[in-house]
Each structure stands twice: as C-alpha cells, then as structure tokens.
Amino acid sequence: MADVAFNEVNKFYENGFHAVTDLSLDIKDGEFLVLVGPSGCGKTTALRMVAGLEEISGGELFIGERVVNKLTPKERDVAMVFQNYALYPHLSVYENIAFGLRLRKESKAEVHERVTWAAKMLDLTPYLDRKPKQLSGGQRQRVAMGRAIVRKPQVFLMDEPLSNLDAKLRVQMRADIAQLQHDLETTTIYVTHDQVEAMTMGDRVAVMRNGVLQQVAEPQRLYDSPANLFVAGFIGTPPMNLLEAKVSVNGGVTVSFGGSDFPVPDAALAAYQGLRGYGGRTVVAGVRSQYLFPAEARPELPTLTGRVDLVEALGGESIVYFHIDATTVREGQHEDDEEPAATGEGVVASRPNLVAQFPAHVLLRLKDEIPVAVDVARMHFFDAESGEPLR
C-alpha cells in the first residue's frame, strides 16, 4: 500500500487541449478517494496518469516515496479495473483471475492460493470454471475486480466500473466494492460521473470541472459546505435549488426571490458574513429540497407561492417540482440536464424551477398554487459572477 500525491500535475494534448490543470491532491495510504465530475472534466485522464496510460505533461506524481512520471505501468505496481470489464472471453473465470499472476511467473501453488482467496472474497467460487459469457454483468465485474486484487498492488484504480450495470445491481455493487476496499485497506482511486456513487462510497470526494480541482472533502462536508457554486449545484440529489435573489440591508438582511422577502436569520449570517456587503445587489441563493416544506408543517417559516408542475411519488416521500416567479441559475447542473448554460447564467424558467421533498401523505394536485415554507437558516449564498461563497 502507498500514498498517492499529485503535485501541480498538468496534461496537455498535441491539439493544445489542457485536460488537467495544476492538479495537487494527496491521497492517504489506505484511503478510498473518489474523483467525480461531469464528462470531460479530466477525472479519467488523472486516473490514467496514475496508471501510466497517459504521459504527464508537467508536475510530479508520487506513488509512495517514488516519483513515477517516467515509470512504465508495470513498474508502478497498480491495478486497474475498467468500465468494460476487459475479460478474455475464451478463458474461464479462474484463468481470467490468474492471468496477471501467470504473466509475473508466480508459482502454480501461489497462483492457486491467491485465485481461491479472491474468488471466496468475491463470491465467485461456484463460477470458476465458467466462461465470461455465462456470467451476469455483476459477476463479470467481480471477475475483473478479482483479477486486480490477486496481484495485491499498492494502489487500485477504478474507472467507472459500475456504469454498465442496471440500477439495482449498481446499488449492490457499490456496497460490495466499498466493503472490499475496507477489508483490504488498499489505497483506491475511483472515477465516476455519478455523484450518488461518489457520496456513498468515498472516504473523501474530489470534485473536478474543466480539468481543475474544485473541492476535496468528506462527502458530508461537500454537501453541507460547498466551496463554490459549481459544487453546490453538482453535489446532491435532487440538486440544490439555485436562484437569483436581491439583497436588502437595513439593520437586518433580507433576500427576495419568488415574489417573497426572506429575513436572513443570524445563523445564516454567521456562516455567510459577506452577505451584509451585498445590499442592493443580486446574489445566488441556494436551498436544498429537504429544507422546503408544506406551509402548514412549518408555520413559523416564511413562504413563497409555487405552482405544482410534477409530483414523483416514491412511497416514503414525494419529490415535488414547482414553478415559481424566479430566475434559475444553471451553474453546476448535471450533464444530462436538457439545457446546459454558461457559467452562472440565469434562466427565467417556464418549466419547474424549484424542487422540494415533501412527506408522501401531503396531497397535491397539478397546477395548484400553494405556499411553500423556506428554512432560510439553511440557505447558502454565492457571488453571482465569481460563484464564490459569501463567507
């Protein structure tokens, strides 16, 4: 096992594209670190530089005490699990798992011992004689992981290993991989565009955008204290509601959006002290869906009026999509959203622009206009141009 450290690492391609910019990131020995971000953010390129599959254009990359910039993949003692499994179809499960060990000319007894150990750990023992085509997607992915762990490398590298699996199997495999990493205590770098995977699996999560590291922190800290507007909009399901708000300062501080005025309580001002300096200006106000309530449930909170446009009943709760009279900020939206916009661009929406999580028993009818209570103490505030938090 070993630490991995990026020290101002850059990656340029021949066409001039700057894929990774001045990446500095320390990954502790035994840590499970997840690199997350939208497509094209540089996360897979960073992973491939650790593996030795991409040349480093600048900076230094350490594995343990060694600078590995010029080392071949074989010399780095890392094992990579790919998105497409990369299994040999003509070999059995046993032979696929043993393949790397045989290339290293390990003894027959050592190969058998390690393959048997890995198969038991991954619940593959009954399938060792089967070919990959006789396995399910989840079983194939476990074979790919078995081939990696039998080598007992210093570092595991995983490039979106669950993206080809169905939703239910992904949930199970997330738990399996996290448990496996915990048991082996091997330093692991895991790449995904799925922020749910990132939040549920990583000891820490590193958020990237356009080749630049935005924030690295424990999952809950990312959620509670986003470093900028992009992280606020990217982390969380449903995503944080981001709306343009007008600030008024007259002794106290008030923000206005959605046709309502919201006095900002001391708890929020203590966290976002810079808000006092924005009197008369527009900021971006962020509120997560769980801090919006049916007005009758929280009568002490201020309200805005929202038109019910869509209700997704999930059994224990409902995800409610409202339209309100406010300008939505698209910063940080997920890559599969329909209308990506430029940095910090505001959009006066005709479609739903406020998402709330309501108890399932709340009866709602489409097109009804209802009061929605807002817990302003739990709101976040950002500069509308730079996206920096007003702390």
Buried (B, 14 or more C-beta within 10 A) or exposed (E): BBBBBBBEBBBBEEEEEBBBBBBEBEBBBBBBBBBBBBEBBBBBBBBBBBBBBBEBBEBBBBBBEBEBBEBEBEEBBBBBBBBEBEBEEEBBBBBBBBBBBEEEEBEEEEBBBBBBBBBEBBEBEEBBEBBBEEBEBBBBBBBBBBBBBBBBBBBBBBBBBBEBBEEEBBBEBBEBBBEBBEEBEBBBBBBBBBBBBBBBBBBBBBBBBBBBBBBBBEBEBBBBBBBBBBBBBBBBEBBBBBBBBBBBBEEEBBBBBBEBBBEBBEEBBEBBEBBBEBEEBBBBBBBBBBBBBBBEEBEEBBBBBBBBBBBEEEEEBBBBBBBBBBBBBBBBBBEEEEEEBEBBEBBEBEEBBBBBBBEEEBEBEEEEEBBBBBBBBBBBBBBBEEBEBBB
